[in-house]
Amino acid sequence: MQVTRPVEPSLRQILDFCAREPVERVFLEDIARRGLGRFHALEDDGALTALCHVGANVVPSGRDTGRFADAVVNGQARMIIGEQSAVDELWSPVRRRMPRPRDDRPGQPVYEISSAPEPGETGLREATLDDYELLVPACAAAHHEEIGIDPLKRDPQGFRWRTRAQIEEGRSWIWLEDDVIRFKAEASAWTPSAVQLQQVWVDPAARGQRYAQRAMRDLCRLLLEQVPIVCLFVRPENARAMRVYEAVGMQRTITYRSLIF
C-alpha cells in the first residue's frame, strides 16, 4: 500500500516531478526555477506524487490533489487551472468552501509541436520596449477576450508592469505593419523542456487573412531552435484557434480545466 505524506518540497524534488510530464507541468517548473512559487506537495519515499502551486493561480498536478484543499481555501485564488483530473480532484472538496466560479472551462485541449513547421514568411520579431504602449491595450484586449475581465480596470498598474516584464524578459513577440498588430503572443511559461504560449492575438481589423497561422509557424520555428516543445491550451469552443494550431502542425494531447473566479 502506498503511503504519502505532505511535505514542503525542495527545488530538486519539484524539477524531478515536473520532468515526468514536462508539458503538463511547464508552469510549475517555470515558477519553481524562478523562485516565485508557493508550493505544497505530497511525497512517497522521497519522490513527489502531487504538487500544487497556491497563489493568484492555483495549479495542481498529480494524484490525490484534494489533500491540498485547506491550503487552497485559505488563499486568494483568481483561477484554478491545470490537467483536468487533477483540477477535478482538487475542486471536489473545496467547491462548497469557495466562491462560485464565474466560469468553469473543462475540456480545454492542450496542443504541442516538436518539429519545425514550414516558414510563414512574416515580419515576426521579439517585442521591444518601443512596442510597449502599443502592446498594453492589445494584451488587455486579448486578456478580456480570453478571461472576460478587463485587466486595465481590475489591476491597471499590475497589468502594465507584467506586460513590460514580459517584453524585458524576451517572452513577447509581435508582427507589426503600418501600426497594426497582425499577430502577437507571449510565453506564460518557459523551461529547458518546453515553452507554453498564451494570449495569441490578431488585431480585429486584420483577422481572417491567415496572419495568425503564418506567424504561429514562424514563432514555433523560432522557439524550437531553443526548446524541444512548444505548447498552449485553448477553449474547446474556439474552433477558429484550433484550426490555426492544427494547420501549423500542432497535435492535441492532454486536457486542462480552468475555474475562473
Residue pairs with C-beta under 8 A, 6 or more apart in sequence:
2 44
2 49
3 44
4 42
4 43
4 44
4 49
4 50
4 64
5 42
5 43
5 44
6 40
6 41
6 42
6 43
6 67
7 13
7 41
7 42
7 43
7 48
8 39
8 40
8 41
9 17
9 39
9 41
9 43
9 48
9 51
11 32
11 33
13 41
13 43
13 46
13 47
13 48
14 28
14 29
14 32
14 37
14 39
14 41
14 48
14 51
15 29
15 32
15 33
16 47
16 48
17 25
17 28
17 41
17 47
17 48
17 51
17 61
17 62
18 25
18 26
18 28
18 29
18 32
18 51
18 191
19 29
19 193
21 61
21 83
22 29
22 191
22 193
22 194
22 229
23 110
23 112
23 193
23 194
23 196
23 229
23 231
23 253
23 254
24 61
24 82
24 83
24 110
24 254
25 51
25 61
26 189
26 190
26 191
26 193
26 194
26 195
26 196
26 231
27 53
27 57
27 59
27 188
27 189
27 196
28 37
28 39
28 51
28 53
28 59
28 61
29 189
29 191
29 193
30 189
30 190
30 191
30 196
31 37
31 53
31 189
32 39
33 191
37 53
37 55
38 53
38 54
38 55
39 51
39 52
39 53
39 54
40 51
40 52
40 54
40 68
40 71
41 48
41 50
41 51
41 52
42 48
42 49
42 50
42 51
42 62
42 63
42 64
42 67
43 49
48 62
49 62
49 63
49 64
50 60
50 61
50 62
50 63
50 64
50 65
50 67
50 68
50 86
51 60
51 61
51 62
52 58
52 59
52 60
52 61
52 65
52 68
52 71
52 72
52 90
53 59
54 68
54 71
54 72
54 75
54 77
55 75
55 77
56 76
56 77
56 78
56 79
57 77
57 78
57 79
57 80
57 81
58 72
58 75
58 77
58 79
58 80
58 81
58 90
59 80
59 81
59 82
60 68
60 80
60 82
60 83
60 86
60 87
60 89
60 90
61 82
61 83
61 86
62 86
63 89
64 89
65 86
65 87
65 89
65 90
66 89
66 90
66 92
66 93
66 94
68 90
69 90
69 93
69 94
69 97
72 80
72 90
72 94
72 98
73 94
73 97
73 98
77 98
77 261
78 260
78 261
79 258
79 259
79 260
79 261
80 87
80 90
80 91
80 101
80 258
80 259
81 87
81 256
81 257
81 258
81 259
82 256
82 257
83 254
83 255
83 256
83 257
84 106
84 107
84 108
84 254
84 255
84 256
84 257
87 256
87 257
87 258
87 259
88 257
91 259
98 261
99 261
101 259
101 260
101 261
102 148
102 260
102 261
103 148
103 258
103 259
103 260
104 257
104 258
104 259
104 260
105 235
105 236
105 257
105 258
105 259
105 260
106 255
106 257
107 236
107 255
107 257
108 233
108 234
108 235
108 236
108 255
108 256
108 257
108 258
109 233
109 234
109 236
109 242
109 252
109 253
109 255
109 256
110 231
110 232
110 233
110 252
110 253
110 254
110 255
110 256
111 231
111 232
111 233
111 234
111 242
111 245
111 246
111 250
111 251
111 252
111 253
112 194
112 229
112 230
112 231
112 250
112 251
112 253
113 220
113 224
113 229
113 230
113 231
113 248
113 249
113 250
113 251
114 224
114 228
114 229
114 230
115 224
115 249
116 220
116 221
116 224
117 217
117 220
117 221
117 248
117 249
118 217
119 217
119 218
119 221
120 213
120 214
120 215
120 216
120 217
120 218
120 221
121 214
121 218
122 175
122 182
122 183
122 211
122 214
122 215
122 217
122 218
123 175
123 176
123 177
123 182
124 173
124 174
124 175
124 183
124 215
124 218
124 219
124 222
125 173
125 174
125 175
126 170
126 172
126 173
127 135
127 166
127 167
127 172
127 173
127 174
127 184
128 167
129 164
129 167
129 168
131 167
131 172
131 174
131 176
132 163
132 164
132 167
134 176
134 179
134 181
135 163
135 167
135 172
135 174
135 181
135 184
136 152
136 159
136 160
136 163
137 152
138 181
138 184
138 201
138 203
139 151
139 159
139 163
139 184
139 186
139 199
139 201
140 150
140 151
140 152
140 159
141 201
142 184
142 199
142 200
142 201
143 149
143 150
143 151
143 159
143 199
144 150
144 151
145 201
146 199
146 235
147 260
148 260
151 158
151 159
152 159
152 160
163 172
166 172
166 186
166 187
171 186
171 187
171 190
172 184
172 185
172 186
172 187
173 183
173 184
173 185
173 186
173 219
173 222
174 181
174 183
174 184
175 181
175 182
175 183
175 184
175 211
175 215
176 182
180 203
180 205
180 206
181 201
181 202
181 203
181 206
182 202
182 203
182 206
182 211
182 215
183 200
183 201
183 202
183 211
183 212
183 214
183 215
183 216
183 219
184 199
184 200
184 201
184 202
185 197
185 198
185 199
185 200
185 201
185 215
185 216
185 219
186 197
186 198
186 199
187 195
187 196
187 197
187 198
188 196
188 197
188 198
188 199
189 195
189 196
190 196
190 227
191 227
192 227
193 227
193 228
193 229
194 227
194 228
194 229
194 230
194 231
195 223
195 226
195 227
195 229
195 230
195 231
196 231
196 232
197 219
197 230
197 231
197 232
198 232
200 212
200 216
200 232
200 241
202 211
202 212
212 241
212 244
213 244
213 247
213 248
216 244
216 245
216 248
217 248
219 230
220 230
220 248
220 249
220 250
223 230
224 230
230 250
231 253
232 245
232 250
233 256
234 241
234 242
234 245
235 241
246 252
